[in-house]
Structures are given as C-alpha cells and as structure tokens.
Amino acid sequence: MLHPSYLPHLLFFLLPFLFLPCFSAAVSETMGKACNQTLDSAFCITSLQAVPKSDSADLSALALIALNLTYSNVTSSTTKLLALQREATSPAIKNSFEACSLLYNNIIQPLRWASQFFVSKHYDVAQAMFATPLFAPTNCAEAAGKVMEQDGKNAFYLMLMTRKFMELSSS
C-alpha cells in the first residue's frame, strides 16, 4: 500500500499522462467528415495530419493538400523505381521497373492539370484527370511485386481521397 505522503508526488508524476489524449493531433470536424467518406478514413486522417495546416483547412484546401500529398507520393515512387531499375540485374525485373516508372511518370502531368483545373474551379475536369492514372499504381504493384506494393496502395488511396474531396468541394 502507498504511504499517504507519496500520494502528491505520484499525482504530480501521473498528471501529464491524464491529459495526454488532449494533446494528440486534433481532427477537425471538416477533416473528420471528409475522411469518413473515403475508402480508408484512418489512412486519410493520418495522411492529412502529416500536413500542419490541414487541421484548420476547409474542404477545398483539404482537396489541394491531398493533391499535393498524392503528387509527392507519385514523384517519390518514380524516384524509387528509377533506383530499383538501375540496381536490377535481371532483364525481366529491370523491364518491370521500367514499365512501372512509365506508369508513374504518366500520372504526374494529369495531377498538375488537376491542380490547375481545381484552383480555377473547373471541378469536373479536375476530377476527370484522375480517371486514367487512378489504377496505374495498382497495376505497377502487380508488375513490380512486393517492393512497390505499399507505394502503389498509398498512391491509390491518396488519389481516391483527392478525387472524393474534389467531388465534395464541387457540390
């Protein structure tokens, strides 16, 4: 049993842990509602919370943040694929990485266009920019195997998330 004289010290030690949930990253109402309409709300919230301004962003700003996250993911995956292609010793594997690299490179320009159309309030055209590149990451994961599986899944979810936010912004 604890001696009563230790109680104030114990409370002083435990007090910060009692308030720890209050200091966790907050999910704004807008972010929560928007992410609840995506395929994977936990992924959506986690991705958006990586950007400090997302907690105070409106729906249009969340769409642009998601678009920037998608663009960063795709360009990072493209860089990774080029490195994997250079390191590959098997011609078949080298060709798989090259094919994936082409798929990812073909996503970059539509993402740029989507951003321009979205900012100029041409929401339907911005959303249409996701029609073709949407499945490229999953196709690449099938071609390149496990090494690109998580990258492909993340890119796919980010593109779906961005497209959903654009759709919600336009309604």
N, C-alpha and C positions, 0 to 999 in steps of 0.2 A: 504494500500500500504506500502511496506517496505521502510524504510528510507535508502538512499544510504550508510550510514555509517555502516549499519548492513550487507551489501552485502558481504564484505570479510569474516566476521565471519560465515555467512551462507554457503558460498562456502567452507570454511575450514571444517565445520561440514559435508557437503554433499559429499565432495571429496572422502572419503573412500568408500562410497556406490556406487559411479560411477564405481569404479574398482573392486567391489565385484565379478562380474562374472569371472574376470580374475584369481581370487584366488580359484575358485571352483575346485574340483578334476578333473584333466585333463583325458581325454580319449585318449589314444594313438591311432594312426592310426591302428596298428595291433589289438588292443583290439576292436576298433570300427568295423573293417571289420569282425573279427571273431564273435563278438556278433551279428552282423546283420544277420548272417547265422544260428542263433539259434531260437528256438521256441518263446522265450521271450527275446528280446535284452535288455530291461530295467532291467529285473531281472539279466541277465548275467553281464551287466556293474556294477550294484550295488553290486553284489556278488564279482566280481573281485576287485572292488575298496576298498573292505574291507582289501585287502592284499596290503601293500605298494609297494612291488616290481612289482606288475602286470602292472603298468603304463609304465615300461621300458622293459617288458618281450617280448620275441619273441613267436611265435606260440607254439613251443614245451614247453616252460616254462609256457605259459598260460594253456596248457593241464595239466601239473603237478600241477599247482596252483588249477585248477578246480577239479582235482582228490583229492587233499588234502582237499579242501572245502567239497567235497562230503563225504569223509571219516569222517571228523569232524562232519558233519551233521548226518550221519548214526550212529556214535557212541554216539552222544548226544541224538538222538532219542531212541536208545537202552536203555540208562540210564533212560530216561524219562519213557519209557514203563515198565521197571522193578519197578520203583517207583509207577507208576499207578497200576501195578499188585498187589503190596504189600498193597496199600491203598484200593483196591476194596473190597467191602463187598459182592457183588452178585457173585455167582459162574460163571454165564454166562459172566459177564463183566470181571471177573478175567481170564477166558479162552480166551476171545477175546484179552486181553492184552498179554497173554502168547503166543498166536498164532502170534501176530504181532511181539513180541520180537524175536521169532524164525525166522520169515521172515527177520527182520533187521539183526539178527546175521548171517544169511546166505549170506548177502551182503558183509560183512566185508572181508572175505578171497578173494573173486574174485576181490575186489578193491585192495587188497595188490598185488595179482598176476598181475593185470592190470598195476600197477605201475612198477613192475619188468620187465614185457614184454615191456612196453613203453620205459623205460630207456635203455633197451638192443636193442631197435629199431625193435622189433617184433610187429609192429603197428597193423597188422591184428589180432594177437592173443590178444593183449591188448584190442582192440575194442570188440572182441568176449566175453571177460569177463563180458561185460555189457548186454549180451543177456538175461540171466536168471534173474538177480536181478533188471532189469530195472522196472518191473511192481510191484515188491513187495511193495514199499511204497504206491502205489495207492490201492492195494489190502488190505493193512493194514488199510488205512483210511476208507475203506468201512466196515471193520470188527470192528474197534475200534470207529468209529464215529467221531464227530466234534473235539474231543480232539487231534486227530492225523492228522486231515485234512491238516493243513498248513505245518506240518512237512513232510507229505507224498508228498505234492505238491513241496516243496522245494527240497527234495531228488530226486524226479523225474526230475525236471528241471536241477538240478546240474548234474545228471547222463547223461542226454541228451546233455548238454553243454560239458561235458568232452568227451563224445564219439565223438561229432562233431569236437572238437578241435583235438582229436587224428586222426580223419579221414583227416582233413585239413593238419595236420602235415605230414602225410604219402604221400600226393600227391605232 
